[in-house]
Amino acid sequence: MEQQLFCVVLNIQEATASIPDIQQYITDIQGVKETWVTKSKQKMIITFFNHSIDTQDLVNKLSTQFSFINEFDASLRYLTIKVEGMTCESHLSNLNDVIGQMDQVYLAEFSLADCMGHIVYDRKITANDILLEIDKCGFQCYVDGQPGITPAINKSNSAFTGTIDKNTAELAIRDNKGNDLANNHQQLHYTKIQLETVDVGNVKRLQLLIEGMSCASCVANVENTVNKLDGVISAAVTLISKKGLVEFDESIISSEEIANCVKELGFDVEYNEISDIYQIAELELMGDQLQNIDVEKTLMELPGVSSVNLFSDGHHCIVQYEPNVTGIRTIIEKLKINGIESSFRTSSRKKKVDYSRTAKRWRNSFLVAFGFGLPTMIVMIVFMAIEKGHQIMVIPGISLENLILFVLCTPVQFISGKQFYILSWKAIKSKTTNMNVLITMATTIAYLYSITVLIIAAITRATISPRTFFETPPMLIVFIALGKWLESMAMRKTGDAIHELMSMQPSDAVLVEVDGQNNIISENIISVELVQVHDCLKVLPGTTIPVDGIVLKGSSSVNEALISGESFPIYKTSGDEVIGGTINQTGQLVIKASRVGSGTTLSRIVQMIEDAEASKAPMQLLADRIAGFFVPGILLLSSLTLIVWIIIGYSNKNLFVGDTFGNFVST
């Protein structure tokens, strides 16, 4: 049976009770998921599951409690949609107009702040009809709270009409002017085609934190490997942030399997699922009763908990839950009642990626290479000026210049080049090639070749010292290490900016208990990560608002420059919404939490930034694809060059007379 949210629309324009009081009463009714007030504050949308409460029963309860309710519509459905691609007021206005003017759409409101759309529509149309209209506007979207089959359609100049079935569809193919595209016939031609279908309810997003990537070839390798997995819809990885974003069908593949696939490539991976309906909590478990209690069964008894995954060590578990129904505090209390102590572990998305150590390693590598590379260039220039064709020999076959270059090159090759050897070995173990392999091969071959020809020249007591390439490793490594150092500093600044944004949310919140008049009865300081939806919180003047919420009591000026950029404080009073991370300036407020954890506006902004980092321009995608073939191509050309010169050398030795080994070759 299709799981859909039903809704009732109330006219609250003449309400005598406060909006928070109305919402608090309604959300306490069993089966009600959430309430939503329109921007005009004239209508309230109530969403509920029909298997928990009948529409008429809900309306009767509301009519009995609130006398002003004399207008409602109970034949509607409610849909929340995450829209990707909205960047300006023009996009917002376009979507509001297009969707709002659809037949059978009662109400449509989209927001730039969280890129969400709220739509109330008649049951005569389906969610797919709305999704297709949004797709025609050029935006990507997915459904929140509305599982259904949505076709994955490539954008083009043609649109289609017809009925959609899960496996096949009969479509009339027309261009954007309505002209039939089939063989130029006048009558309509229908074609039976297969559609790639995705169950929206099973589509999940996974964020990967990948350590060990060092170049575009690493990125291309991870992306190509993950994209080839069955069940993966798309995968995008960025080098600067060391993060990846994967969309996958959880009915085919799990997030753990995706992470293990990346680990097999030789990278260290942490992962975190992203959901607009559910939130994820990782708990560390302790206690004597841990072996006697079935943790999974115990937590699944809680309403709102959708899944529990217990790690093999038995001391960690990941809980997926619906924040509007339950929360971390309730989960921890449930475990405590059963004799299990637990603590919440910070998700990988909130961890600050430490680029300082990486930057320090590349800085040291650069300084060593530069310290020996600069004298190398000076030595070459000096000896070119003073020798003028007559080498200064230390022993037969070895000149003073080659001896000094050998001494200067060796520390660079094995001290500065250590990082390249480590990264190359990891790449080779994972059966891939990248830029580190290329650099390691180039410097090692130049170094070993130079030593080899010097040894041969010394053994044969050659009259001249051969041409060597001791200058190649220092000069190559100095520029590459400098680039890596600058790149690490750029990544550190990017990570610091996101971490600074997340740190604007306070670490603690004041949880209060209130009476019917919203007067504070008791209060307790808790971690902000333990705050749950519908909790009442006290916000003192000069402190930061911990989570998104609705003001129950009090009035104050709030600095919302973090979100809107508005420099002037915004006056807030009972019934107004406040945003977590903004600063309460003048008065004390009592608020009711409406969004917590990853659902807050601040967390969504951070997620949007990270999603933007993971997205790539077409030119960047092309560059990454080329990078995947660049290193193997260079190695192939190098091998061919070696083979050709070996053949030429053995077929005509006279070409080398007087060059590297002088008389030795001619004999």
Solvent accessible surface area in square Angstrom, and as a share of the most:
residue,aa,sasa,rsa
1,M,205,0.91
2,E,104,0.47
3,Q,103,0.46
4,Q,18,0.08
5,L,6,0.03
6,F,21,0.09
7,C,0,0.00
8,V,0,0.00
9,V,4,0.02
10,L,1,0.01
11,N,40,0.20
12,I,8,0.04
13,Q,115,0.51
14,E,133,0.60
15,A,30,0.23
16,T,130,0.75
17,A,37,0.29
18,S,47,0.30
19,I,36,0.18
20,P,4,0.03
21,D,60,0.31
22,I,0,0.00
23,Q,17,0.08
24,Q,66,0.29
25,Y,73,0.28
26,I,0,0.00
27,T,25,0.15
28,D,111,0.57
29,I,16,0.08
30,Q,153,0.68
31,G,18,0.17
32,V,18,0.10
33,K,30,0.13
34,E,49,0.22
35,T,22,0.13
36,W,40,0.14
37,V,29,0.17
38,T,6,0.04
39,K,140,0.59
40,S,74,0.48
41,K,94,0.40
42,Q,78,0.34
43,K,54,0.23
44,M,0,0.00
45,I,0,0.00
46,I,0,0.00
47,T,1,0.00
48,F,0,0.00
49,F,58,0.24
50,N,61,0.32
51,H,137,0.61
52,S,51,0.33
53,I,18,0.09
54,D,79,0.41
55,T,28,0.16
56,Q,100,0.44
57,D,72,0.37
58,L,0,0.00
59,V,5,0.03
60,N,75,0.38
61,K,97,0.41
62,L,1,0.00
63,S,48,0.31
64,T,118,0.69
65,Q,98,0.43
66,F,18,0.07
67,S,111,0.71
68,F,23,0.10
69,I,13,0.07
70,N,123,0.63
71,E,88,0.39
72,F,86,0.36
73,D,43,0.22
74,A,28,0.22
75,S,55,0.35
76,L,5,0.03
77,R,48,0.17
78,Y,1,0.00
79,L,1,0.01
80,T,11,0.07
81,I,0,0.00
82,K,12,0.05
83,V,0,0.00
84,E,56,0.25
85,G,43,0.42
86,M,9,0.04
87,T,109,0.64
88,C,52,0.31
89,E,118,0.53
90,S,77,0.50
91,H,60,0.27
92,L,21,0.11
93,S,58,0.37
94,N,63,0.32
95,L,0,0.00
96,N,44,0.23
97,D,73,0.38
98,V,47,0.27
99,I,0,0.00
100,G,35,0.33
101,Q,145,0.64
102,M,35,0.16
103,D,116,0.60
104,Q,78,0.35
105,V,16,0.09
106,Y,90,0.34
107,L,39,0.19
108,A,14,0.11
109,E,30,0.14
110,F,1,0.01
111,S,29,0.19
112,L,50,0.25
113,A,52,0.40
114,D,26,0.13
115,C,7,0.04
116,M,9,0.04
117,G,0,0.00
118,H,38,0.17
119,I,0,0.00
120,V,0,0.00
121,Y,1,0.00
122,D,27,0.14
123,R,98,0.36
124,K,160,0.68
125,I,25,0.13
126,T,75,0.44
127,A,12,0.09
128,N,34,0.18
129,D,57,0.30
130,I,0,0.00
131,L,8,0.04
132,L,36,0.18
133,E,47,0.21
134,I,0,0.00
135,D,41,0.21
136,K,127,0.54
137,C,35,0.21
138,G,48,0.46
139,F,11,0.05
140,Q,112,0.50
141,C,36,0.22
142,Y,52,0.20
143,V,12,0.07
144,D,20,0.11
145,G,15,0.15
146,Q,4,0.02
147,P,49,0.31
148,G,25,0.24
149,I,45,0.23
150,T,29,0.17
151,P,9,0.06
152,A,50,0.39
153,I,57,0.29
154,N,137,0.70
155,K,109,0.46
156,S,80,0.51
157,N,118,0.61
158,S,47,0.30
159,A,47,0.36
160,F,37,0.16
161,T,76,0.44
162,G,51,0.49
163,T,115,0.67
164,I,52,0.27
165,D,79,0.41
166,K,119,0.51
167,N,100,0.51
168,T,38,0.22
169,A,4,0.03
170,E,91,0.41
171,L,7,0.03
172,A,2,0.02
173,I,55,0.28
174,R,71,0.26
175,D,33,0.17
176,N,109,0.56
177,K,168,0.71
178,G,46,0.44
179,N,81,0.42
180,D,32,0.17
181,L,89,0.44
182,A,24,0.18
183,N,117,0.60
184,N,139,0.71
185,H,89,0.40
186,Q,179,0.79
187,Q,113,0.50
188,L,55,0.27
189,H,46,0.20
190,Y,132,0.50
191,T,67,0.39
192,K,134,0.57
193,I,58,0.29
194,Q,137,0.61
195,L,31,0.15
196,E,117,0.53
197,T,42,0.24
198,V,24,0.14
199,D,44,0.23
200,V,22,0.13
201,G,30,0.29
202,N,41,0.21
203,V,37,0.21
204,K,23,0.10
205,R,14,0.05
206,L,0,0.00
207,Q,9,0.04
208,L,1,0.00
209,L,19,0.10
210,I,0,0.00
211,E,68,0.31
212,G,25,0.24
213,M,6,0.03
214,S,14,0.09
215,C,11,0.06
216,A,39,0.30
217,S,8,0.05
218,C,6,0.03
219,V,5,0.03
220,A,3,0.03
221,N,29,0.15
222,V,0,0.00
223,E,17,0.07
224,N,76,0.39
225,T,34,0.20
226,V,1,0.00
227,N,67,0.34
228,K,164,0.69
229,L,47,0.23
230,D,115,0.59
231,G,17,0.16
232,V,19,0.11
233,I,71,0.36
234,S,50,0.32
235,A,13,0.10
236,A,27,0.21
237,V,1,0.01
238,T,12,0.07
239,L,34,0.17
240,I,91,0.46
241,S,9,0.06
242,K,13,0.05
243,K,24,0.10
244,G,1,0.01
245,L,29,0.14
246,V,1,0.00
247,E,47,0.21
248,F,1,0.00
249,D,19,0.10
250,E,81,0.36
251,S,78,0.50
252,I,105,0.53
253,I,16,0.08
254,S,47,0.30
255,S,13,0.08
256,E,100,0.45
257,E,93,0.42
258,I,0,0.00
259,A,1,0.00
260,N,63,0.32
261,C,19,0.12
262,V,0,0.00
263,K,96,0.41
264,E,138,0.62
265,L,21,0.10
266,G,37,0.35
267,F,20,0.08
268,D,103,0.54
269,V,14,0.08
270,E,74,0.33
271,Y,64,0.24
272,N,22,0.11
273,E,42,0.19
274,I,22,0.11
275,S,29,0.18
276,D,37,0.19
277,I,50,0.25
278,Y,55,0.21
279,Q,15,0.07
280,I,41,0.21
281,A,1,0.01
282,E,46,0.20
283,L,0,0.00
284,E,64,0.29
285,L,1,0.00
286,M,91,0.41
287,G,40,0.38
288,D,136,0.71
289,Q,77,0.34
290,L,14,0.07
291,Q,151,0.67
292,N,110,0.57
293,I,48,0.24
294,D,84,0.44
295,V,4,0.02
296,E,70,0.31
297,K,134,0.57
298,T,14,0.08
299,L,0,0.00
300,M,89,0.40
301,E,111,0.50
302,L,24,0.12
303,P,95,0.60
304,G,23,0.22
305,V,12,0.07
306,S,41,0.27
307,S,39,0.25
308,V,13,0.08
309,N,89,0.46
310,L,69,0.34
311,F,76,0.32
312,S,129,0.83
313,D,79,0.41
314,G,20,0.19
315,H,79,0.35
316,H,34,0.15
317,C,0,0.00
318,I,33,0.17
319,V,0,0.00
320,Q,25,0.11
321,Y,7,0.03
322,E,20,0.09
323,P,18,0.12
324,N,39,0.20
325,V,77,0.44
326,T,8,0.05
327,G,4,0.04
328,I,13,0.07
329,R,47,0.17
330,T,45,0.26
331,I,1,0.00
332,I,34,0.17
333,E,90,0.40
334,K,48,0.20
335,L,0,0.00
336,K,126,0.53
337,I,146,0.74
338,N,46,0.24
339,G,35,0.34
340,I,0,0.00
341,E,89,0.40
342,S,16,0.10
343,S,45,0.29
344,F,47,0.19
345,R,90,0.33
346,T,61,0.35
347,S,28,0.18
348,S,13,0.08
349,R,17,0.06
350,K,53,0.22
351,K,85,0.36
352,K,103,0.44
353,V,18,0.11
354,D,86,0.44
355,Y,7,0.03
356,S,50,0.32
357,R,169,0.62
358,T,25,0.15
359,A,4,0.03
360,K,114,0.48
361,R,98,0.36
362,W,14,0.05
363,R,87,0.32
364,N,64,0.33
365,S,7,0.05
366,F,27,0.11
367,L,93,0.46
368,V,42,0.24
369,A,0,0.00
370,F,96,0.40
371,G,42,0.40
372,F,70,0.29
373,G,2,0.02
374,L,90,0.45
375,P,45,0.28
376,T,0,0.00
377,M,66,0.29
378,I,93,0.47
379,V,22,0.13
380,M,36,0.16
381,I,112,0.57
382,V,68,0.39
383,F,14,0.06
384,M,144,0.64
385,A,58,0.45
386,I,100,0.51
387,E,21,0.10
388,K,161,0.68
389,G,78,0.75
390,H,148,0.66
391,Q,68,0.30
392,I,80,0.41
393,M,67,0.30
394,V,75,0.43
395,I,87,0.44
396,P,51,0.32
397,G,0,0.00
398,I,31,0.16
399,S,2,0.01
400,L,59,0.29
401,E,33,0.15
402,N,9,0.04
403,L,69,0.34
404,I,54,0.27
405,L,6,0.03
406,F,70,0.29
407,V,87,0.50
408,L,25,0.13
409,C,0,0.00
410,T,40,0.23
411,P,30,0.19
412,V,0,0.00
413,Q,2,0.01
414,F,114,0.48
415,I,104,0.53
416,S,0,0.00
417,G,2,0.02
418,K,117,0.49
419,Q,31,0.14
420,F,4,0.02
421,Y,73,0.28
422,I,70,0.35
423,L,27,0.13
424,S,5,0.03
425,W,149,0.52
426,K,83,0.35
427,A,7,0.06
428,I,93,0.47
429,K,127,0.54
430,S,17,0.11
431,K,188,0.80
432,T,31,0.18
433,T,49,0.28
434,N,8,0.04
435,M,67,0.30
436,N,1,0.00
437,V,8,0.05
438,L,28,0.14
439,I,13,0.06
440,T,16,0.09
441,M,77,0.34
442,A,44,0.34
443,T,3,0.02
444,T,33,0.19
445,I,103,0.52
446,A,12,0.09
447,Y,11,0.04
448,L,98,0.49
449,Y,91,0.34
450,S,0,0.00
451,I,41,0.21
452,T,68,0.40
453,V,6,0.04
454,L,14,0.07
455,I,92,0.46
456,I,62,0.32
457,A,0,0.00
458,A,29,0.22
459,I,132,0.67
460,T,49,0.29
461,R,163,0.59
462,A,9,0.07
463,T,103,0.60
464,I,71,0.36
465,S,4,0.03
466,P,3,0.02
467,R,127,0.46
468,T,4,0.02
469,F,77,0.32
470,F,0,0.00
471,E,22,0.10
472,T,44,0.26
473,P,0,0.00
474,P,0,0.00
475,M,49,0.22
476,L,58,0.29
477,I,2,0.01
478,V,9,0.05
479,F,135,0.56
480,I,48,0.25
481,A,0,0.00
482,L,56,0.28
483,G,38,0.37
484,K,24,0.10
485,W,54,0.19
486,L,93,0.46
487,E,53,0.24
488,S,2,0.01
489,M,49,0.22
490,A,49,0.38
491,M,6,0.02
492,R,83,0.30
493,K,143,0.61
494,T,45,0.26
495,G,17,0.17
496,D,53,0.27
497,A,61,0.47
498,I,19,0.10
499,H,74,0.33
500,E,108,0.48
501,L,27,0.14
502,M,24,0.11
503,S,70,0.45
504,M,77,0.34
505,Q,30,0.13
506,P,35,0.22
507,S,84,0.54
508,D,76,0.39
509,A,5,0.04
510,V,29,0.16
511,L,33,0.17
512,V,9,0.05
513,E,102,0.46
514,V,30,0.17
515,D,56,0.29
516,G,74,0.71
517,Q,137,0.61
518,N,21,0.11
519,N,61,0.31
520,I,60,0.30
521,I,107,0.54
522,S,55,0.35
523,E,95,0.43
524,N,89,0.46
525,I,121,0.61
526,I,20,0.10
527,S,41,0.27
528,V,15,0.09
529,E,55,0.25
530,L,41,0.21
531,V,7,0.04
532,Q,23,0.10
533,V,15,0.09
534,H,72,0.32
535,D,17,0.09
536,C,16,0.10
537,L,0,0.00
538,K,28,0.12
539,V,3,0.02
540,L,75,0.37
541,P,65,0.41
542,G,57,0.54
543,T,57,0.33
544,T,37,0.21
545,I,0,0.00
546,P,5,0.03
547,V,1,0.00
548,D,1,0.00
549,G,1,0.01
550,I,24,0.12
551,V,0,0.00
552,L,7,0.04
553,K,87,0.37
554,G,30,0.29
555,S,48,0.31
556,S,3,0.02
557,S,27,0.17
558,V,0,0.00
559,N,40,0.21
560,E,19,0.09
561,A,42,0.33
562,L,49,0.24
563,I,42,0.21
564,S,75,0.48
565,G,58,0.55
566,E,70,0.31
567,S,86,0.55
568,F,149,0.62
569,P,61,0.38
570,I,63,0.32
571,Y,142,0.54
572,K,22,0.09
573,T,53,0.31
574,S,54,0.35
575,G,12,0.12
576,D,31,0.16
577,E,105,0.47
578,V,2,0.01
579,I,35,0.18
580,G,1,0.01
581,G,6,0.06
582,T,1,0.01
583,I,75,0.38
584,N,0,0.00
585,Q,68,0.30
586,T,94,0.55
587,G,16,0.16
588,Q,83,0.37
589,L,0,0.00
590,V,6,0.03
591,I,0,0.00
592,K,17,0.07
593,A,1,0.01
594,S,36,0.23
595,R,90,0.33
596,V,11,0.06
597,G,29,0.28
598,S,49,0.32
599,G,13,0.12
600,T,1,0.01
601,T,8,0.05
602,L,3,0.01
603,S,2,0.02
604,R,29,0.11
605,I,39,0.20
606,V,0,0.00
607,Q,17,0.08
608,M,64,0.29
609,I,65,0.33
610,E,7,0.03
611,D,27,0.14
612,A,66,0.51
613,E,43,0.19
614,A,6,0.05
615,S,71,0.46
616,K,30,0.13
617,A,57,0.44
618,P,111,0.70
619,M,139,0.62
620,Q,84,0.37
621,L,72,0.36
622,L,78,0.39
623,A,54,0.42
624,D,15,0.08
625,R,139,0.51
626,I,99,0.50
627,A,17,0.13
628,G,30,0.29
629,F,158,0.66
630,F,90,0.38
631,V,1,0.00
632,P,63,0.40
633,G,27,0.26
634,I,57,0.29
635,L,38,0.19
636,L,110,0.55
637,L,110,0.55
638,S,61,0.39
639,S,55,0.35
640,L,90,0.45
641,T,72,0.42
642,L,111,0.55
643,I,92,0.47
644,V,76,0.44
645,W,138,0.49
646,I,85,0.43
647,I,107,0.54
648,I,57,0.29
649,G,15,0.15
650,Y,172,0.66
651,S,88,0.57
652,N,64,0.33
653,K,120,0.51
654,N,121,0.62
655,L,105,0.52
656,F,65,0.27
657,V,71,0.41
658,G,56,0.54
659,D,83,0.43
660,T,23,0.13
661,F,35,0.15
662,G,8,0.08
663,N,101,0.52
664,F,99,0.41
665,V,36,0.21
666,S,60,0.39
667,T,141,0.82
